Amino acid sequence: MFEEYSGYRLAGRLAIWFSLWGLVGLLLDQVTLLLLIGTWVLLGYHYRHLARLAHWLWKDRRLTPPHGTGSWEPIFNGIYRLQGKNRRRRSQLARLLSRFREGAEALPDAAVVMGHEGQIAWCNKLAELHLGIHWPQDAGQRIDNLIRYPAFSSYLHSNQYDDPIEMTSSASESRLLEIRIMAYGDNQKLLLARDVTRLRQLEEMRRDFVANVSHELKTPLTVLQGYLEMMAMSPAMDEKQVSAMTDQTQRMKSLVDQLLTLSKIEVSTQVDPEHRIDMTEVLNQVHDEALALSAGKHQLVLDIDPGLHMYGDELQIRSACANLVQNAVHYSPAGTEVRISWRRLGDVGRFEVQDCGEGIALEHIPRLTERFYRVDRARSRQTGGSGLGLAIVKHALSHHNSQLDIHSTPGKGSRFGFSIPANLIVVQQTEKA
């Protein structure tokens, strides 16, 4: 067992050492000289061990320290124990690092650990495959020197990593990557890149399928509607049966039209920020269509600022406004008021539709913009709802940096609205009479 260092033991040894030299000095009547000689001998002893320690630290390749005597024995033993602890800690850290690397290699995403300026500290195999990084040759290189895409460089240096970006893989142009960066620790960054090629292909196939099927259904539905109109004019036909078939054909035609509209909006992700939309004209048309749909059963109030317009895609904004207004008319009891508002609210343009219908329970609101989702399926069939209107609104607004917000109280009505950001707003001074 190792002898531990003790200050009391060291003091005792010093006392015994100098006592012996002092006793010899008394016998020889040379106390001062003998004490001085004892001091020099003690210094020589310690300097010899210091030299051995320095030699071992700087020149000797052995792992174990030299053997010490006296007060140096616990020091050398302590160094040996410290070495053993360090070796065990290094072994534990090596195993931990090995497990971390194995776990990182098992990730389905490419992972890159970076410094605060984007220097590559480590990456897994998928990063080499997807991002074209060569490890360990590229260690210390800035990642934006290897991935030369302006959008990626801007994203990396923006320090705004709430949303991911998509870009083509620098290793393969046929591969589409979703890049996300997360900051952690002391100005460190973790980059994750996921291959979303297959996912985007499936989304495109779904959109194409819906668009193609909707387009193909439109022609036979038009033919059926024509023949039903001819049958309705024949006195031999049952008027109720023909009316029921006509209503269902018209309902299917409306569903196909909405599917086509949704497909067009999904595909048209680019919005011209310089195309001016006359919101007064658009909302007047929406109001007229709502009046025809209501057939005098509702009181429609139009409250708009005639000098407030916007930039964007007119078809998408018109579809969004029309769907919200038509929904309010569909689901409001006869004799109630539907209020349509388009006003400036601070720096933004605010559109709202307020109805006095039955309202919507809170648990249904988060799912209202899902395709074909209905709060009351039986009631939706009666009113001819397709379940696509609010999905169209959601996609149209997302292309204009906006989103639909819904406030509803069961039994009192609902308010649907959205805000158009200031950079898309046009304020025109109206002429005074």
Backbone torsions as a table, in degrees:
resi	resn	phi	psi	omega
1	MET	NA	139.3	-177.2
2	PHE	-70.4	142.9	175.4
3	GLU	-83.5	126.3	-178.1
4	GLU	-80.9	154.0	178.5
5	TYR	-71.4	138.0	179.1
6	SER	-140.4	124.8	178.1
7	GLY	-66.8	-35.0	179.2
8	TYR	-66.2	-42.1	179.2
9	ARG	-63.1	-40.6	178.6
10	LEU	-63.7	-42.9	178.5
11	ALA	-63.5	-38.6	178.4
12	GLY	-64.4	-41.8	178.5
13	ARG	-64.0	-42.3	177.2
14	LEU	-61.2	-41.4	-179.8
15	ALA	-63.9	-43.9	179.0
16	ILE	-63.8	-42.3	-177.8
17	TRP	-60.3	-52.1	-177.2
18	PHE	-73.2	-25.8	175.9
19	SER	-66.0	-41.8	178.6
20	LEU	-63.3	-45.6	178.8
21	TRP	-66.6	-36.1	177.2
22	GLY	-67.1	-38.6	178.7
23	LEU	-64.7	-41.7	176.5
24	VAL	-63.5	-38.8	178.8
25	GLY	-63.7	-35.9	177.5
26	LEU	-66.4	-39.2	179.8
27	LEU	-66.0	-36.8	-178.3
28	LEU	-94.8	1.1	-177.5
29	ASP	57.4	36.3	178.0
30	GLN	-137.4	59.3	-173.9
31	VAL	-62.9	-46.7	-176.9
32	THR	-63.5	-43.9	-178.6
33	LEU	-64.1	-43.3	-178.7
34	LEU	-67.4	-39.1	176.7
35	LEU	-63.8	-37.9	178.2
36	LEU	-65.5	-41.4	178.2
37	ILE	-63.7	-41.9	178.8
38	GLY	-61.5	-37.9	178.7
39	THR	-64.9	-44.1	-179.8
40	TRP	-65.8	-37.0	177.6
41	VAL	-64.5	-42.7	180.0
42	LEU	-64.4	-41.6	177.5
43	LEU	-63.5	-40.5	177.8
44	GLY	-61.4	-41.9	179.0
45	TYR	-59.7	-46.1	-177.8
46	HIS	-70.0	-40.1	178.8
47	TYR	-65.2	-31.6	176.9
48	ARG	-64.6	-43.8	178.9
49	HIS	-69.7	-35.1	176.1
50	LEU	-63.6	-39.2	178.8
51	ALA	-64.9	-40.4	177.9
52	ARG	-64.1	-40.5	179.1
53	LEU	-65.5	-43.6	179.3
54	ALA	-63.9	-40.9	178.5
55	HIS	-61.9	-42.2	179.8
56	TRP	-66.6	-39.0	-177.7
57	LEU	-69.7	-35.0	-170.7
58	TRP	-106.9	-26.7	-172.5
59	LYS	-122.6	-37.4	-176.1
60	ASP	-72.3	137.0	-179.1
61	ARG	-95.2	-1.1	179.9
62	ARG	-70.7	148.9	179.5
63	LEU	-79.8	-31.9	-177.2
64	THR	-89.4	142.4	179.1
65	PRO	-73.2	164.5	178.7
66	PRO	-67.0	160.7	179.8
67	HIS	-76.8	133.4	-179.2
68	GLY	-112.7	159.1	177.5
69	THR	-124.1	161.5	176.4
70	GLY	62.1	-135.3	-178.5
71	SER	-70.5	-14.7	179.7
72	TRP	-82.6	-17.1	-179.3
73	GLU	-61.0	-49.7	178.1
74	PRO	-64.9	-28.0	178.7
75	ILE	-68.1	-48.4	179.0
76	PHE	-64.3	-39.1	177.5
77	ASN	-64.2	-38.6	177.5
78	GLY	-64.0	-39.6	177.3
79	ILE	-63.3	-40.7	179.5
80	TYR	-62.6	-43.8	178.1
81	ARG	-63.6	-41.5	178.9
82	LEU	-62.1	-38.4	176.3
83	GLN	-60.9	-43.7	179.6
84	GLY	-62.0	-42.4	177.3
85	LYS	-61.7	-44.3	179.9
86	ASN	-63.4	-39.2	178.1
87	ARG	-64.3	-40.7	178.2
88	ARG	-65.7	-40.2	178.4
89	ARG	-65.5	-41.9	177.6
90	ARG	-63.1	-38.0	177.9
91	SER	-64.9	-42.6	177.7
92	GLN	-64.0	-43.4	178.8
93	LEU	-64.4	-37.8	178.5
94	ALA	-64.1	-42.5	177.9
95	ARG	-65.5	-41.3	178.4
96	LEU	-63.4	-43.9	178.6
97	LEU	-63.5	-38.7	178.3
98	SER	-63.8	-42.5	178.0
99	ARG	-66.0	-39.4	177.9
100	PHE	-61.2	-44.4	-179.9
101	ARG	-66.0	-39.3	177.2
102	GLU	-63.5	-41.0	177.0
103	GLY	-64.9	-41.0	179.2
104	ALA	-66.7	-35.1	177.3
105	GLU	-68.3	-27.9	-179.8
106	ALA	-80.7	-8.8	178.5
107	LEU	-62.2	145.0	175.8
108	PRO	-77.8	-1.7	-177.7
109	ASP	-115.6	154.9	170.3
110	ALA	-73.6	134.0	-177.1
111	ALA	-126.4	133.2	178.6
112	VAL	-133.4	124.4	174.7
113	VAL	-93.6	127.0	-173.8
114	MET	-127.8	157.7	171.4
115	GLY	-81.3	-176.5	-174.4
116	HIS	-67.2	-22.4	177.8
117	GLU	-102.7	11.5	178.2
118	GLY	89.9	15.3	177.5
119	GLN	-72.2	134.8	-177.6
120	ILE	-76.4	120.7	177.4
121	ALA	-100.2	-31.4	179.6
122	TRP	-168.9	152.8	175.0
123	CYS	-151.0	157.8	177.4
124	ASN	-94.3	-178.7	-175.6
125	LYS	-65.0	-37.3	-179.7
126	LEU	-64.5	-29.8	176.2
127	ALA	-65.4	-36.8	175.5
128	GLU	-65.6	-38.0	-177.8
129	LEU	-73.6	-46.0	-173.7
130	HIS	-86.0	-36.0	-173.1
131	LEU	-105.0	-5.6	177.9
132	GLY	73.6	23.5	178.7
133	ILE	-84.5	138.2	177.8
134	HIS	-106.7	111.6	-178.3
135	TRP	-106.5	134.2	7.4
136	PRO	-97.1	11.6	-177.4
137	GLN	-59.3	-34.2	-175.9
138	ASP	-92.9	10.8	177.7
139	ALA	-60.8	131.7	-179.1
140	GLY	89.4	-14.2	178.1
141	GLN	-74.1	147.6	174.4
142	ARG	-75.9	133.2	-172.8
143	ILE	-67.7	-28.2	179.0
144	ASP	-75.4	-9.5	171.1
145	ASN	-81.9	-19.5	179.5
146	LEU	-97.9	-34.9	177.7
147	ILE	-106.5	96.4	-172.3
148	ARG	-97.1	69.1	173.3
149	TYR	-118.8	124.9	-178.7
150	PRO	-55.9	-40.3	-179.0
151	ALA	-63.6	-39.4	179.3
152	PHE	-68.2	-42.5	179.4
153	SER	-61.6	-42.2	178.3
154	SER	-64.0	-41.1	179.4
155	TYR	-64.5	-41.9	-178.0
156	LEU	-62.9	-41.8	-174.7
157	HIS	-93.5	-0.9	-179.3
158	SER	-77.4	-25.2	-175.2
159	ASN	60.6	20.6	174.8
160	GLN	-117.3	97.2	-171.2
161	TYR	-114.1	27.3	-178.9
162	ASP	-66.4	-37.8	-177.9
163	ASP	-116.4	144.0	176.8
164	PRO	-77.6	167.9	173.3
165	ILE	-122.1	159.6	177.4
166	GLU	-116.3	141.4	179.3
167	MET	-155.5	161.9	176.7
168	THR	-74.6	141.5	179.3
169	SER	-63.9	136.8	177.7
170	SER	-72.9	-15.2	178.5
171	ALA	-92.0	-25.2	-179.3
172	SER	-152.6	121.0	-177.3
173	GLU	-69.8	-16.4	-180.0
174	SER	-84.6	-2.8	-176.4
175	ARG	-109.2	130.9	178.9
176	LEU	-105.7	130.0	-176.2
177	LEU	-115.4	143.8	170.7
178	GLU	-103.8	116.7	-174.6
179	ILE	-102.9	130.2	174.6
180	ARG	-132.8	135.6	179.0
181	ILE	-118.2	136.9	178.0
182	MET	-127.0	129.2	177.3
183	ALA	-89.1	141.9	179.8
184	TYR	-156.0	165.4	175.0
185	GLY	58.4	-145.7	-177.9
186	ASP	-92.2	83.2	178.9
187	ASN	59.2	32.4	175.8
188	GLN	-97.7	157.3	-178.6
189	LYS	-136.4	143.7	175.7
190	LEU	-119.0	123.4	178.7
191	LEU	-103.9	129.7	175.4
192	LEU	-119.7	129.5	179.8
193	ALA	-123.4	123.1	-179.2
194	ARG	-113.6	136.6	178.1
195	ASP	-79.0	109.8	-179.1
196	VAL	-110.9	19.6	-178.0
197	THR	-58.5	-51.4	-178.2
198	ARG	-63.0	-40.4	-179.9
199	LEU	-62.5	-45.4	-179.8
200	ARG	-67.9	-35.0	176.2
201	GLN	-63.2	-41.4	178.6
202	LEU	-65.5	-40.6	177.5
203	GLU	-63.1	-41.8	178.7
204	GLU	-65.6	-41.1	177.8
205	MET	-62.4	-40.1	178.7
206	ARG	-64.0	-44.8	179.2
207	ARG	-62.6	-43.9	179.6
208	ASP	-63.7	-40.0	-179.8
209	PHE	-62.6	-47.7	-179.7
210	VAL	-62.1	-43.6	-179.4
211	ALA	-64.9	-43.6	-177.9
212	ASN	-68.4	-44.2	179.2
213	VAL	-64.3	-42.4	179.0
214	SER	-61.6	-42.1	179.6
215	HIS	-64.6	-41.5	-179.1
216	GLU	-69.2	-31.0	179.3
217	LEU	-75.1	-23.6	-173.7
218	LYS	-64.8	-41.6	-178.1
219	THR	-64.6	-52.4	178.6
220	PRO	-62.1	-32.1	177.8
221	LEU	-66.8	-38.0	177.6
222	THR	-64.2	-40.6	177.8
223	VAL	-63.7	-46.0	179.3
224	LEU	-60.3	-41.5	179.4
225	GLN	-63.0	-38.1	177.8
226	GLY	-64.1	-44.9	179.1
227	TYR	-66.6	-35.7	177.4
228	LEU	-65.1	-36.8	176.2
229	GLU	-64.8	-37.4	176.7
230	MET	-67.7	-40.5	179.3
231	MET	-65.1	-34.0	-179.7
232	ALA	-64.6	-26.5	-179.8
233	MET	-83.3	-8.6	-179.3
234	SER	-86.3	127.9	-179.3
235	PRO	-67.6	-18.8	-177.5
236	ALA	-78.6	-13.6	-175.8
237	MET	-88.9	148.3	176.7
238	ASP	-74.7	119.7	-174.2
239	GLU	-63.7	-37.3	-178.8
240	LYS	-67.5	-42.5	179.7
241	GLN	-64.6	-43.8	179.1
242	VAL	-64.1	-39.4	179.6
243	SER	-64.0	-42.0	179.3
244	ALA	-64.1	-43.0	178.5
245	MET	-65.1	-37.8	179.3
246	THR	-65.3	-42.6	179.8
247	ASP	-62.3	-44.2	-179.3
248	GLN	-67.7	-36.3	176.9
249	THR	-65.4	-42.0	178.8
250	GLN	-64.9	-37.5	178.5
251	ARG	-65.3	-42.5	178.6
252	MET	-67.1	-37.3	177.7
253	LYS	-63.7	-39.8	177.6
254	SER	-64.9	-39.9	177.7
255	LEU	-62.9	-43.6	178.7
256	VAL	-62.8	-42.1	179.0
257	ASP	-61.1	-41.2	-179.9
258	GLN	-69.8	-36.2	175.3
259	LEU	-62.4	-41.8	177.9
260	LEU	-64.4	-41.8	178.3
261	THR	-62.3	-44.1	179.4
262	LEU	-63.2	-40.4	179.1
263	SER	-63.8	-41.8	179.1
264	LYS	-63.4	-41.7	-178.3
265	ILE	-68.2	-38.3	178.9
266	GLU	-64.6	-39.2	-178.6
267	VAL	-73.1	-38.3	-175.7
268	SER	-83.6	71.7	-178.8
269	THR	-77.9	-22.3	-179.3
270	GLN	-89.1	121.8	179.7
271	VAL	-109.4	131.5	179.3
272	ASP	-72.5	110.9	-177.0
273	PRO	-74.7	-2.1	-179.4
274	GLU	-111.0	0.3	178.1
275	HIS	-83.0	117.7	-175.5
276	ARG	-85.6	131.7	178.5
277	ILE	-108.0	124.8	175.8
278	ASP	-81.5	95.8	-174.9
279	MET	-67.3	-27.5	177.2
280	THR	-62.8	-46.2	179.0
281	GLU	-66.1	-43.3	-180.0
282	VAL	-61.1	-48.0	-175.9
283	LEU	-72.3	-30.4	173.6
284	ASN	-64.5	-40.3	176.7
285	GLN	-64.8	-44.0	177.9
286	VAL	-60.5	-40.7	179.2
287	HIS	-63.7	-43.2	179.3
288	ASP	-63.4	-40.9	178.4
289	GLU	-65.3	-38.3	178.6
290	ALA	-67.2	-36.1	176.6
291	LEU	-62.8	-42.9	178.6
292	ALA	-64.9	-39.2	179.5
293	LEU	-68.0	-38.3	-179.2
294	SER	-71.1	-31.3	-179.2
295	ALA	56.4	38.9	176.3
296	GLY	79.4	6.2	-177.2
297	LYS	-83.8	-17.9	-176.9
298	HIS	-126.8	159.3	174.0
299	GLN	-100.3	110.5	-177.9
300	LEU	-99.6	121.4	-179.0
301	VAL	-110.1	123.5	-179.4
302	LEU	-109.1	116.2	-178.7
303	ASP	-122.4	98.1	-176.1
304	ILE	-129.3	153.9	173.4
305	ASP	-92.3	110.6	-175.1
306	PRO	-66.6	-15.5	-180.0
307	GLY	-99.5	7.5	-176.8
308	LEU	-107.2	115.4	-179.7
309	HIS	-130.5	-174.7	-176.3
310	MET	-152.3	168.6	173.8
311	TYR	-105.0	148.2	176.8
312	GLY	149.6	-158.6	-179.3
313	ASP	-95.0	114.0	-174.6
314	GLU	-64.7	-40.1	-179.9
315	LEU	-61.2	-43.1	-177.9
316	GLN	-68.6	-45.1	179.7
317	ILE	-65.5	-40.0	178.8
318	ARG	-63.8	-42.0	178.6
319	SER	-62.7	-41.1	-179.5
320	ALA	-63.8	-48.5	-179.0
321	CYS	-65.2	-44.0	-178.1
322	ALA	-62.6	-42.3	-179.8
323	ASN	-64.5	-40.4	179.2
324	LEU	-66.3	-42.0	-179.2
325	VAL	-69.6	-43.7	-179.7
326	GLN	-65.0	-36.2	175.5
327	ASN	-62.4	-41.8	179.6
328	ALA	-61.9	-40.1	179.0
329	VAL	-68.6	-44.1	-178.2
330	HIS	-58.0	-44.3	-169.7
331	TYR	-103.4	17.2	176.1
332	SER	-108.2	135.8	178.7
333	PRO	-63.2	153.7	178.3
334	ALA	-61.0	143.4	178.9
335	GLY	88.9	-2.6	-179.6
336	THR	-96.6	170.2	-176.9
337	GLU	-101.8	139.5	172.4
338	VAL	-120.6	119.2	-175.6
339	ARG	-108.2	128.0	179.2
340	ILE	-111.6	124.9	-174.9
341	SER	-129.7	137.1	173.4
342	TRP	-139.2	101.7	-174.2
343	ARG	-137.4	162.2	174.8
344	ARG	-83.6	132.0	178.9
345	LEU	-127.4	96.3	-173.8
346	GLY	68.9	-122.1	179.1
347	ASP	-95.2	-3.5	-175.1
348	VAL	-110.8	163.0	173.0
349	GLY	-98.6	128.8	-173.3
350	ARG	-114.9	122.5	175.9
351	PHE	-111.1	132.2	179.5
352	GLU	-141.2	147.6	172.7
353	VAL	-126.6	118.5	-179.2
354	GLN	-112.8	127.1	177.4
355	ASP	-122.5	172.8	179.3
356	CYS	-118.9	39.6	-177.2
357	GLY	-81.5	-159.3	-176.2
358	GLU	-75.2	-17.2	-178.2
359	GLY	82.8	171.6	-176.0
360	ILE	-129.0	133.7	177.5
361	ALA	-65.1	149.4	-173.4
362	LEU	-59.9	-35.4	-175.8
363	GLU	-69.5	-17.6	-179.5
364	HIS	-88.2	-22.3	-171.4
365	ILE	-59.6	-44.4	-179.0
366	PRO	-62.3	-19.4	-174.9
367	ARG	-105.3	3.5	-174.3
368	LEU	-63.9	-28.5	-177.6
369	THR	-88.0	3.4	174.8
370	GLU	-73.6	148.1	179.6
371	ARG	-66.1	134.3	175.6
372	PHE	64.0	13.7	176.6
373	TYR	-82.3	131.5	179.3
374	ARG	-130.1	139.9	176.5
375	VAL	-70.9	-46.5	178.9
376	ASP	-128.9	102.4	-174.4
377	ARG	-64.3	-40.7	-178.7
378	ALA	-64.0	-43.0	-179.4
379	ARG	-68.8	-34.1	178.3
380	SER	-66.3	-36.5	177.5
381	ARG	-66.4	-35.9	179.3
382	GLN	-67.4	-37.6	-178.6
383	THR	-88.1	-4.3	178.0
384	GLY	82.6	16.6	-179.6
385	GLY	-69.7	143.5	-178.3
386	SER	-102.8	-18.4	-176.5
387	GLY	82.3	11.8	-178.4
388	LEU	-111.4	-14.5	-173.6
389	GLY	-57.9	-49.5	-177.8
390	LEU	-73.7	-24.9	172.9
391	ALA	-65.6	-39.8	175.9
392	ILE	-62.3	-44.4	179.7
393	VAL	-60.3	-44.6	-178.5
394	LYS	-59.2	-48.9	-177.7
395	HIS	-68.6	-39.6	179.9
396	ALA	-62.8	-42.3	-178.8
397	LEU	-70.9	-35.2	179.9
398	SER	-61.7	-30.2	177.7
399	HIS	-74.4	-11.1	179.0
400	HIS	-115.8	26.4	177.3
401	ASN	54.4	41.3	-179.9
402	SER	-137.6	171.8	177.7
403	GLN	-150.2	155.4	-177.7
404	LEU	-81.3	132.2	172.1
405	ASP	-119.0	141.3	-171.8
406	ILE	-127.0	129.3	174.5
407	HIS	-127.9	124.8	-175.6
408	SER	-145.5	143.3	175.7
409	THR	-125.6	116.6	-179.9
410	PRO	-54.5	129.8	179.8
411	GLY	88.4	-10.1	-177.5
412	LYS	-120.7	-19.0	179.2
413	GLY	122.8	-179.6	-176.0
414	SER	-136.0	156.1	175.0
415	ARG	-130.9	118.0	176.6
416	PHE	-108.2	134.8	-179.3
417	GLY	-157.7	168.9	174.8
418	PHE	-154.2	157.2	-179.2
419	SER	-117.5	130.5	176.7
420	ILE	-92.5	125.5	-175.5
421	PRO	-62.1	160.6	-173.3
422	ALA	-61.7	-31.6	-177.1
423	ASN	-71.8	-10.9	177.5
424	LEU	-108.9	6.2	-176.4
425	ILE	-95.2	138.9	174.6
426	VAL	-120.4	120.6	178.7
427	VAL	-107.3	119.6	-177.4
428	GLN	-116.1	128.4	179.3
429	GLN	-70.6	124.6	179.5
430	THR	-81.7	147.4	-179.1
431	GLU	-75.0	136.4	178.6
432	LYS	-84.9	140.8	-179.1
433	ALA	-71.2	NA	NA
